[in-house]
Amino acid sequence: MSVWKNLLLRIGENCPDYGTSSDFKEHIETCFGVLRRELEHSAHDVSQFLIQCAEQLPHKIPLYSTVIGLLNLENEDFIRKLVENTQSNFQDALDTGNCNKIRILMRFLTAMMCSKVLHPSSLVIVFETLLSSAATTVDEEKGNPSWQSRADFYITCILSCLPWGGAELIEQVPEEIERVMVGVEAYLSIRKHVSDTGLSFFEADDDSAKVSTDKDFLEDLWDRIQILSNNGWKLDSVPRPHLSFEAQLVNGKSHEFGPISCPDQPELPSTSSNITYGKQKHDAESIYPQRIRRLNIFPANKTEDMEPMDRFIVEEYLLDVLFYLNGCRKECASYMAGLPVPFRYEYLMAETIFSQLLLLPQPPFRPTYYTLVIMDLCKALPGAFPGVVAGAVRALFEKIADLDMECRTRLILWFSHHLSNFQFIWPWEEWAYVLDLPKWAPQRVFVQEVLEREVRLSYWEKVKQSIESAPDLEELLPPKGTPNFKFSVEESMEGNEQHALSAELRNMVKGRATAREIILWIEESLFPVHGMEVTLTVVVQTLLDIGSKSFTHLITVLERYGQVIAKLCADQDKQVMLITEIDSYWKNNAQMTAIAIDRMMGYRLLSNLAIVRWVFSPENVEQFHLSDRSWEILRNAVGKTYNRVCDLRKEILSLKKNIVSAEEAAATAEAELVAAESKLSLMDGEPVLGENPMRLKRLKSSAEKAKEEEVSARESLEAKEALLARALDEFEALFFFLYKSFLNVLMERLPEASKVVTLQGLKSIHADSVSVDLEESSAMEVDDENGKSKRFLVDLY
């Protein structure tokens, strides 16, 4: 990479490119000097790279805008083009709904205004354009209130710019910015309050939690802006390097920003209903989602002492780095650890990362990304961050009973993965008391599931060794993952006939018998004599045992003898029996149970409906609150069904693009052929219609081939659309069956509607039965022979 690019990328950092200096002013002067010379050779590249740096390293925007301000003194035409490029990028972002780009470019415009590059009135016009669009959107008569999320996003962008330029705007265009603030206040008075209770991390059970949810994100941001305004726009978290060059920058020309336009909101449907309104609202929220839902893990006295607006800005910095550096985890951790703020923020950093990891309905990136970032931060800040992460785990563990179930599962997966990268070291003795809790208690289940996931990532003996400080927790370790083969040589010989059948099948497989030969053997020798139950047990158990050595062995068995299983389990009842046999064989290994069922669903040997039916069988329902085993299988089935739909949609989109290309190629080939056929040429001195016969033949062949490719692409599209229709039908059937299954389970356990009207009431209705002293609990926790605690099952629901 060239020197000037390195200087732009590393400005503001302690790095060799800037020697030993860490002073912003010196960095800006050095970078400006190099760029000024580079403009003579590659002005376009410099302009593009400057904008790209501002967009993808937004916490350095004040530094970049100051450099741009100094360049404006030397080359006004270059800066004019840069502003035009920024305007073009901004309009594209508005048109495509690119939220991050819109927000960052608005911050960039604000910072350039501070550096005298952009006229303040131009920035106000941008604010007013967004404000006008937002106000129109939420207007009941002229707009489409279902798209309020876009309107809220526009207002959020305006307000989030003010920490970077509010003081300058108040000083230079006080009346205009006051008009904007009045407009924002008016908008807040007509918009609907946003409640996202369904997406909150915790159930709000106490009054303090309810108070904290009185204000939604935008209302809270407005309050923070008001506090900042009353404090004279003084902030510690926003560097203001342009002040060091103010005497020079005032001599530069302030450029106008070109006009922008906001996209029109979709029209309200002619027949408005709650369903159509909800669908449009969902579409809008998918494009313009709320960026963060704050997760307050630590008590107020534990978190860093910072102003409300400083907290917001550090959150912005952290989220920007997480978003733009998601492909470079070490760079991401490095930038997160070295933000340009003069105070410590480790607690806020932990809360922000966990808020993204646990964000509902899904995190912005794969959970593994956040695991790696936390791991790298622990290594980058060994004296501070590991302790903060440990504190976060302890705090979340204390609240685990109120944590959303999806968040609970993600926390288990993250924590087990995290510990596997730090030699499984954890003070387990702190949590040894969970053994005294009932088997369904969330804290006990959490510890149990973390240990089970650790075994998957290592091996049983290693995990047992890691809990030596609390040896009693060995009770919560999963069984050693050995198969439970019904026809092993160690088994009693009571079922010696079935043992013989299993051995005969094994010998056939060893002898490379085909699937057809095994099916004939089953139809002639096994099924007529022993019936379906024994047949299915012998075949499934034996094939699973042959494929038990590794994942590869399992895949090989399924590929070779999947037809045998498909023949035996052609209907849903038989598929449920098949899953039962898989669960029985791998009863000591939840991971292999999930893998086997998932692979069989992939090979279409199991339907998603059969899996749901098995998951909601009475014996599994009794285990819902004791283990994640059934839930993992259910998540996999739903996820695989949904992924089929997504994959088909992507393929259809790609095919449509291919058809357009094929049509263009066919039209071009046809045009060339027609042109060649209509062209006069000389043959033996006589004029003849058409070019050289060889070329005509080649053009005809090309035209026919292009037409065939177009037809083939259309046929492929029709086939994929048919598959998509089938997949959507399957997904719809799965959704309704899943919903009905949940409904039946809950209705059997919920109290009558007349007895409880709130979630808190539902939780407290059995409070007396849960709040028992230790003497009573020991008697109440005696499980029946199937390992189920009937009393506490009722308490759960």
N, C-alpha and C positions, 0 to 999 in steps of 0.2 A: 504494500500500500504506500502511496506517495506521502511525502513529509507533511504537506498541507492537510491531507485528509486525517492523518494521525493527530495533528495538532487540534483539528476541529473535534474529533472524537474524544480526545483526552483532556480537553479544556476543563479547568476546575479540579483536576485530579492530581494526586501526588504520583507522578510518573516520570520516567527518564526523559520524555519528550520535552518537558519543561524544566529539566535540571532539578535543583533542590527546592525551588520556589513553590509555595502553595498559595501565593497571593493572587486573588482573582484579577487585580488590576494588571499585574505583570503578565499573566496568562493572556489576557485580552490584547495587550499591546504586542506581545510576541506573535499571536495568531493573526492579528490585523496586519502586521508588517509582512508576514509571509503571503497572506491572501492578496494583499495589494499588488505584490509582484506577480502573483499567479494569474490575476485577472487579464494580464496582457496576452496570455497564452490560451487559457481555457475558462473563459468567463461563464459559459453555459454550464460546464461541469461543476464549477464552484457554486453557482446559483442552485442547481438541482441538489447538490450534496448538503448545502446549508439548510435547505427546506427539509430534506430527509432527516438530518440530524435533529432539527427542532421537533419534527413529528415523532421520532422514535426515542429521543432522549429528552423528554419534555421538562425534566427537573433542571435542565441546563438552559432553558429558553431565555432567562434574563441575560446570560452570558452571550448567547448567540445574537440576541437582538442588539446588545451593545456593540458587538463586532460589526454588525450590519449598519448600525448608526455611524460608526467611524468610517466604514467604506462609503457611506452616503456622502460624506464630506469630500471624498476623492473622485467618486464616479456615480453621479446622480442617475445616469442612464441605466447603469447596471442594476441599481437598486429599484428603479422604476419597473424594469422587467421582472425583477424578483417579486415585487408586490403584485404584478399582474399574474405571475405564475401561482402565487399564493391564492389570489382571488379565484383563479381557474380551479385549483385543487379544492378550495372551500366549496365552490358551487357544485363540483362533482360529488363531494361528500354529502352535501345537502340532498342532492338528487337521489343518491343511492342509499341514504340512511346510514352512513358510516359514522356511528356515534362517537367513537374515540377520535376519529380524525376531525370531526366538527369541533369537539371540545378542545382538542389540543391546538388546532389552528386559531381558534378564538383567543386562546391564551397567548399564542404567538403574535397575533395582531395587537393585543393589549400591550405586550412587552415592546413591540416596535413603536407603538404610540409613545411609550415612555422614553424611548431613545430618539424621539423627534423624526422618525422615519415615516410615520403614518399620522395624518391629521386627526386630532381628537374627534372632530365632527363626523369623520368617516366611520370611526368606530361606533359612535352613538347611532348612526344610521343603521349599522349592522344589528345593534341591539334592538332598535325599534322595529326593524323588519321581522326579527324573530318574535318579538313581543306581540306584534300585530297578528302574526300567524297563530300564535298560541291563543290569543284572546278570541280570534275567530273560530278556532277549533272547538273551544269549550262552550261557545254560544249555542244555546238550545235551538234557536231558530235558524241561524245562518250556517252553523258548523256541524260537526260530528263529534259529540262528546265521548263516544267510544274510543276515540283516538287521543284522549287526554294525556296518555303516557308520552306522546310526542310533544305535546304542548308543555308538559312538565319538564321534559328534557331540555327544550329550548330555554326555558326560564332558568333551569339549573345551570346551563352553559353561561348565561348572562351573569348570574350571581357569582359563579365560580371564577369569573375573570376579574372581579373587583379587587381581590387581595393583591393582584399583580399591577393594578393601575388605578384603583379607586382614588388614591390621594391626588394623582395627576389630573384625573378627570374632574374632580371637585375644584381643583385650582384653575384649570384652563377652560372648562365648559360647564360651570356650575349649574346653569339653568337647564341645559340639555340633559345632564345626568340626573338632575332632580326630576325631570319629566319622566325619565326611564324608571326611576325608583317608584314614583307615584303609579306608573303603569303596572309595575310588578305587584305592588300592593293591591291594586284594583283586580288584577288577575287572581291573586290569592283569595280574594273575597268571593269570586264567582266559581272557582273550580271546586270539584268535589274532593273531600278529604279521602286520602288513599289508606285503606286498611289492608295490611298484608299479614294478618294474624295466621292465616293458613300456611304461610311460608316462614314463620318465626322459628327460631332454634328451640326455644323453650315454651312450655305451656305457662301462660301468665296466670299464676294462682293467687298472688298477693296484690295488695293495693299499689305498692310501689311499682310493680311491673306494669300495672294498668296505667299508672300516671306516665311512665316512660313511653308508652305507646300512644299517648294523646296526640302527639305531633308526628306527622309523617316526615319523610326525608326532606321534602322541599320546604315545609314549614320550619323544620329545624334549621335548615341552611339559612333561611331568611332571618331567623333569630340570631344566628351567629354573625351574619352580615351587619345587623343592627348594632350588636355589641362592638364589632370592629369599627363601625362608623363612629360610635360614641367615644371610642378610644383614640380617635384621630387617625385611623387606618394604620396604626403602628403594629408591625408584625416582626417576629424573630425568624420565621420559617421561610420568608421570601427574600432571597438576596437581591440587592438593588445596586448592582455594579455601575449602572448608568450614571449614578450620582457622582462617581469619581471622575467622570468625563463630561459633566454637565456644561461646563464652560465651553467645551468644543462642540458638543452635540447641538447646542442651540443655534449654531450657524448653519446647520444642515437644512435642506429643503424637505418639508413635510409633504408626502405624496397623498393623493386621493386614492381611496379604495373603490374599485369598480362596483356597479350595482349587483346585488344578489337577489335571488327569489327563492322562497320556500315552496316545496312541492305542495300541491293541493291535497287535502285529505280525501280519502275515498268517500263517495256519495253514500248517504244513508240508504239502506234498502227500501224499496217501495212499500213492502209489508214489514214494518218494524216489529220485532218481538224480542223477548229476552234472549232467545237462542241466537238470533242474528247479531244482536247487540254484543252478546258475550263473545261470539266468534270474532267480530271485528276488534273487540277490546283485547282478546288474546293475541290476534295478529299484530296489533300495535305494540303490545308489551313484549312480544318476541323480538321486534325490530329495535325498540327503544326500552330496554330493560333497566330497572333500577340497578345502579352499578354496585352498590354495597348495602348490605344489611348488617348493622353494627352488632358485634358479638361482645358483650361486656362480660369478660371472663373474670377479671380481677376486681377486687373492691377498690373504691375510689382512693383510699390511702396507699394503695400499692402502685398505682399507675403514676406515670410521670406528671409533674405539675406543669401544665401548659394551658394556654388560652384556648377557648372553644374553636376559634378559627385556625389556630396553629395545628390543632388536632385534625381538622378537616384537610388542611393542606398536606400534612405528612401522610395521611391516608391516600390522598391523591397521588403523591409521589410514589408510594409503595405499590399502589394498584397499577400505575403507569409502568413501572419497572417490571412488575409481574407480567403485564400484558405484552409489552414490546420486546422483552428479552426471554420469552418463554422457550425459545430454542437454545438458549445459552445459559444453562443453570448456574454455572460458576460466575459468569459475568453478572447474572441477575443477583446472586447473593452478594457479590462485591459492591454493586451499586446500592443495594438495599442497606448494606452496612455503612455506607459512606454518603448518606444524603447531605445536602448543603444546609444543615440546620445546626445551631449552636447548642442544642440541648440533647439529652439522651431520650431515646424513644423505643427501647427494646420491648417494653410491655405492649406498647401500641402496635409495634411490628408483629408481635406474636398474635395479638387479637385480630389484626387485619388478615394475616395469613390464614388463621383458623376460620375466620369469617368467610373466606373464599373456599376453603376446603369443605366446609359444612354448608355452603350456600344451597338453598332449596329453590327450585326442584333439582338442580344439578350445578356443579361447579363450572366455572368458565373453561377450565382445562382438566385433564385427567388427574385424579388424586395423586398419582405417582409423582407428578411434577412438583406439587407442594411438599411431598415427602422429601424429595431431593433438595429443594430449596432450604427447608428447615435443617436438613442434615448439613448442607454447606455453610449455612449461617452459624450452626453450632461450632463448626471447625474454624470459621472466620472470626468469631467472637467467643473464644473458649472461656473467657473469664466472666461473661455476662449472659449470653443467650441460652446455654444449656440449662442454667438455673431457672430462667424465665419459662422455658418450654416445660420443664418439670413442674413448675408452679401452675402452669396452664392445665397440664394433665390432672394434677391433684384437684384443681378447682372444678374442672369438668366432671371428674369422677364423683365429686360431692353432689353435683347436680344431675347425675346421670339418669335418675328416675324421671326427671322432667324434660330430658333431652328428647327431641324428636327421634323416632325409631330409625329413620334413614340416616340422620346425623350420627346416631349411636353406632350404626354399622360402619360408617366411614371412619369414625374415630377408632374403632377396633382395628380396622384394616391398616390405618395410618400408624397407630401406636405399635402394633406388632412388627410392621415393616421398619419403623424407626429403630426399635430396640435391636432388630437383627443387624443393623449397621453399627451398633455400639456394643457388641459382644453380649447382648441380652442383659445388660446390667440395669437393675432397677431395685430399689429397696422394698422388696415384696413383703417384708415383715410389717410394713405400714398397713397393708391390706389383708393381713392374715385373718382379721376379724370377720371377713365375709363368710368364712366357714360356719359362723354362728347364725348367719342369716338363712331364711328359707331358700329353697332351691330356685324359686322364681325371682328372687330379689334382683333388681337390675344391676347392682354393684357386683353381686356374686356371678351373675351371668357374664358381665363384662370381663371380669378376671378370667373366667373359664374360657371365653371365646378368644381372648388375647393369647392365652397359653396354647389353645388349639391352633391358631394361625401361626404362632411361633414354631410349632412342631412342623408345620408345612414348609416353613422357610429354613428349617435346620433339620434336626433329628431329635427323637424323643429323649435320649440320654442327655444331650446337650442342654435341652430346656429344663430337664429335671435338675441338672447341676446348677442352673442359673437361679433356682429358687431354694438353694440350700439354706438361706437365711430364714426361710419360712417353710420348713419341710412338710408341714401339714397340708400345704397347698397342692401337694402331689395328688391329693384326692380330686382336684379339679383338672388334672391333666387328662387328655383323651387317652383311650386305650392305645397300646402299640398297634400300628396300622396293619396287622396281619390279616389275610383273608379268612373268612369263615366258610370254608368249603364243606358242604354237607356230606360229601362222599370221599373225604380224605382217608388215608390208611389209618390215621389215629382214631377215627370215629369208631363207635361200636359197630358190630357186625349185624345189628338187628335188621337193618335194611340192606342185607347183603345182595339181594337181587337188584336193587337200584344201584348199588356200588358196581355191580357187574355191567349194568347197562352204561353207566358213566365211563367205565374203563373201556368198553367196546367202542363208544363214541370217540374217546380220546385216541384209541388206536386207529380209527378211521381217519381222524384229522392228521395224525402222524404219518399215515400212509398216503397223504395228499388226496384224499377222497374229495370229489367235487361237491358243491352245494346240492346239485341235483341228486347225487347218489345218497347223500345223507337224508334228504327229504324223502326219497323212496324207502330208505331203511326205517324212518320214523313212521311213514304211512303203512308199511307192511308189518313191522315187527314191534314197534313201541306203542303207538297210539291205540291200536285195536285191543291190545292186551291190558294196558295199564291206565288208559284214560288220559284226558288232557292235563290234569293237575300234575301228575307224576311226569308225564312227557315234558311239559314246560320246565319243571324243576330240574330234571336231569339234563336237558339240552342247555338251558341258560346257565346253570351252575357250572357245567363242564366247560362250556365255551368261555365263560368269564375266567375260570381258573387257568385255562390255556393262555389267555391274554393278560394274566395278572402280573407278569414279570415287569412290564413297563408300559408306558403310554403307547409306544410304538407297537408292542405286541397286541395291545387292545385294538388299535386301528387296523392292524393286519387281519385279526380275527373277524372284525366287523366287515371289512371289505371282501373277505373270502366267503364268509358264511352269513352275511347279513340277510341273504334270501331265505335262509332257514328260519331265522327269527321272524322275518316278515311273514312267512307262510304260517307259522305257528300263531302269531299275534296280529291277526288281520283286523280285529275289531277292538274297540276301546276297552272292553272288559278284560280281554287277554293282555292288552298293553299295561293295564293297571297291575295285573298279576306279574308281568315282566318287571315292572319297576319294583314291586315288592321283593322279587328274587334278587335284583341288583342290590337293594338296600340290605337284604339279609346277608348276601355274600360279603359286602363291604361295610358291615355294621360297625367295624372297628376303625373305619377310615372314611370320614365325611368327604374328604377331598376327592377320593376315587369314586365315591358314589355319585357326586355331582358331575365329575368328568364323564363317567360312563353314560349317565342319563343324557348329558348334553350332547355327546357324540352320537348316541342313538337317535336323538331328535334331529341332529344334522343329517343323518343318513335316512331320515324319514321312516325309521323303525318305530318311533314313538311320536304321538301327536301331542300338541301343547295341551289339549283338553284332557287327555289321559293323565298328564303330569299334574294339572290342577286338581283333577278328581282325586289322585293319590295323595297330594299334599293336604287336601281337606278331608281325608278319611279320618274317622274318629280317633284312631290310635295316634295319628300325627297331630291332630288338633290339640290333643292333650300335652304335646311337647312344644307347642308354639312358644310358650313363655320360658321354656327351659333351655332351648338350644337354637342356634341359627341354621341347623342342618336343613330343615324343610324350606326355610325362607331363601337360602342360597339356591336351591334347586328351582324354586318358583321364580326368583329374579332372573336366573339364566334362561328359563323358558320364555318369559315375557320379553326379555332383552333380545333373544334370538328371533322371536316373531317380529318384533319391531324393526330389527336390523334388516330382515328380509325386505320389508316394505321400503326402508330407506335405500337399500342397495338397488332395488328395482327402479326406484325413482331416479337415482343417479344414472343408471344405465339407460333409462328412457331419455333423459335429458341429453346424454352423450349421443344416443342414436339420432335424436332430432337434429343435433348439430351436424352429424354425419350425413343425414338426408339432405340438408341444405347444401353441404359441400358437394354431395353427389349430384344434386340437381344442377348446380352451377357447372360442374365438370361435364355433365351430359349435354347441357345447353351449349357450352363452348365447343365440344366435339361435334355436335350437330351443325352448328353454325359454320365451323371450318369445312365440314363435308359439303354443305350446301354451297358455300363459296367456291369450293374446288370444282364441284359439278357444273356450276354455272359459268365457269371461266373458259374463255375461248383459247385454244392452243393450236399450234401447227403440228400436223402429223403427215409426213411425206409431202410437205409443201402445201397441204390443204388445211383450211381452218376446221377444227373439230371442237365440239362442245365438251368441256371437261379437261382436267389436267392429266398428267401422266397416269396411266392405268394402275401402275404399282403404288403410286402415292394415294390414288383414290381407294384402292383396296385396303391400304393401311389405315386411312381415315375412317372407312366404313367399319373396320374391325375395332378401332378405338371408340367410335360412337356406339357400337353395339355393346362393347364391354362396359362403357360408362353407364349405359341404360340398364344393363344387367346389375351393376353394382347399386344403382338407385333402387331398382326393384327389390334386390336382396335386402337393402337397408330398410325399406318399407315393410317387408315381410318380417324382418327381425323386430321392428318396432311393434307390429301387430301382435307378435308372439309375446313380447315383453309386457305389453299392455294387458294382454289376457292373463299373464302370470301375476301382474300387479293387482288386477281385479280379484283374482283368487286369493292373493295374500291379504288384501284388505278385508275380504269376507272372513278369512281365517282370524284376522286380528279382531274384527268386530265380534265374532263368535267367542273368541277368548275373553274379550273384555266383559261381555255380558255374563259369561259363565263364571268368571272370576268375581265379578260384582255380586252375583247371586250367591256364590259360595261364601263370600265374606258376610253378606247379609244374613245368611242362615246361621253362621257361627255366632255373630253378634246378637242376633235376636234371641238365641237360646240362653244368652248370658246377661244381657242388659236388663235392668229393672224396668218396671212399667213406666211409661212416659209420665204418668201422673205423679210419680214419686220423685222425679228429678228433672230439672229444666236446664241445668248448666253443667259444664264439664267439672267444675269444682264440686258441685253437688253429687255428680256421678262418682268422683273419686272419694268423697267423704262418706258415701252411703254405707261403706263397709269399714269405716275408720275404726270402729270398736273391735272388729274382728282382726284387724291388722295390728292395732296398738295393744299388744299383749306383753306381759312381762316375761322374763326369760324362763321362769319355771313353767309357765303355760306353753310357751313356744316349743319347748323340747318335746312335749307330748303332741302338740299339734303338727309338728313337722315330720312325724312318722309316716313314711311313704308306704303305699300298698305294694303288692308284689310286682307291679308293672312299673314302679318307680315314679308314681304320680301322687302329688299332694292335692287331694280333692278340695280341701278347705281353701287353700291359697289359689287354686284355679278360679274359684268363684270370686275371690278378692281381686284378682287381676282385672276382671271385667266389670 
